[in-house]
Amino acid sequence: MVRIPKKLRDSSFFLVEAHLSQSRLKSNRRGERGQIAIEYVLILVVAVTIAVTLTKGLVNRDPQDPGLIIQSWVNILSTVGKDLADSPAR
């Protein structure tokens, strides 16, 4: 039986352990990349949902329930259409 000095045993154990740690880190990074991609897709879905909801609420062209911007624009057009600047009753 060959005796291996303690210093050599410790250093070889350290090298093996370091190699295993690196391979674990690489596999974790692969998993993290997938998780990051899923998180970005979820953020994109949330952002699109919020944008669609705001657009429907602000720019809805339904005559019974117009959106906020459309209603404001109709009010501006009716005010301009009344032409109060030339009114003699001023």
Secondary structure, DSSP 8 states (H G I E B T S, - for coil): -----HHHHHHHHHHHHHHHHHHHHHHHHHHHHHHHHHHHHHHHHHHHHHHHHHHHHHS---SSS--HHHHHHHHHHHHHHHTGGG-TT-
